[in-house]
């Protein structure tokens, strides 16, 4: 098993399986995609924690990343309408 594998990458989110420390995994993801990423504060949409242990290797973690330069509806503050 590789030390670092991108198993999903989209316009906003990417997920990796890695045995690397989070800072090294972030550098690898940035270099591999040409984008700037940060560990997401959200859990995986499956409900799994971010990070969580890989099912295939206890030495690996699955991380969910979010692109730094993309805003989503969750980043916007809304004022209540009266």
HUSUL-V889176 format. One record per pair of residues at least 24 apart in sequence whose ideal C-beta (glycine too) atoms are under 10 Angstrom apart, sorted by sequence separation. I is the first residue (numbers start at 1). J is the second residue. D is the distance in Angstrom with one decimal. If there is no record, write none. Layout:
[[I;J;D] [I;J;D]]
This chain:
[[4;28;4.8] [9;33;6.2] [11;35;9.3] [13;37;9.1] [39;63;6.0] [40;64;4.5] [42;66;7.6] [3;28;8.6] [4;29;8.1] [15;40;9.1] [39;64;7.3] [40;65;5.9] [41;66;8.0] [6;32;6.2] [9;35;8.8] [14;40;9.2] [25;51;9.4] [37;63;9.6] [39;65;5.9] [40;66;4.2] [6;33;7.6] [13;40;6.8] [38;65;6.5] [39;66;7.8] [40;67;9.7] [4;32;8.3] [9;37;9.4] [12;40;9.4] [37;65;4.2] [38;66;6.1] [13;42;8.6] [15;44;7.2] [22;51;7.9] [36;65;9.9] [37;66;6.8] [38;67;8.1] [35;65;9.4] [37;67;5.8] [38;68;5.4] [42;72;9.9] [13;44;9.4] [36;67;6.8] [37;68;6.6] [13;45;9.0] [33;65;9.5] [35;67;5.4] [36;68;4.4] [37;69;9.7] [42;74;8.0] [18;51;9.0] [35;68;8.0] [36;69;6.3] [41;74;9.5] [17;51;9.8] [29;63;8.7] [33;67;8.8] [35;69;7.5] [36;70;9.9] [15;50;8.8] [16;51;9.4] [19;54;8.8] [30;65;9.4] [35;70;8.9] [15;51;9.8] [18;54;8.7] [25;61;8.4] [29;65;6.0] [17;54;5.4] [26;63;8.6] [17;55;9.6] [19;57;7.4] [25;63;6.1] [29;67;10.0] [30;68;9.5] [17;56;8.1] [19;58;9.9] [22;61;8.4] [26;65;7.2] [17;57;8.0] [19;59;4.9] [20;60;9.2] [21;61;9.7] [25;65;8.4] [18;59;9.6] [19;60;5.0] [20;61;8.9] [22;63;6.8] [18;60;6.1] [19;61;7.6] [17;60;5.2] [18;61;6.3] [20;63;9.6] [22;65;9.7] [16;60;9.4] [17;61;7.5] [18;62;8.2] [16;61;8.7] [17;62;5.4] [18;63;6.8] [16;62;7.1] [17;63;8.1] [15;62;6.2] [16;63;5.3] [15;63;6.7] [16;64;8.5] [5;54;9.7] [14;63;8.8] [15;64;5.2] [16;65;7.0] [14;64;7.7] [15;65;7.0] [13;64;6.3] [14;65;4.7] [13;65;6.7] [14;66;8.0] [1;54;8.4] [12;65;9.6] [13;66;5.7] [14;67;7.8] [12;66;6.3] [13;67;7.6] [1;56;6.8] [5;60;8.6] [7;62;8.0] [12;67;5.7] [1;57;5.2] [3;59;9.3] [4;60;9.3] [8;64;9.1] [9;65;8.8] [11;67;7.4] [3;60;8.4] [5;62;9.8] [8;65;10.0] [10;67;9.0] [12;69;10.0] [13;70;9.2] [1;59;8.4] [2;60;9.2] [9;67;9.8] [12;70;5.0] [1;60;6.8] [6;65;9.3] [11;70;6.8] [12;71;9.3] [13;72;9.5] [12;72;6.4]]
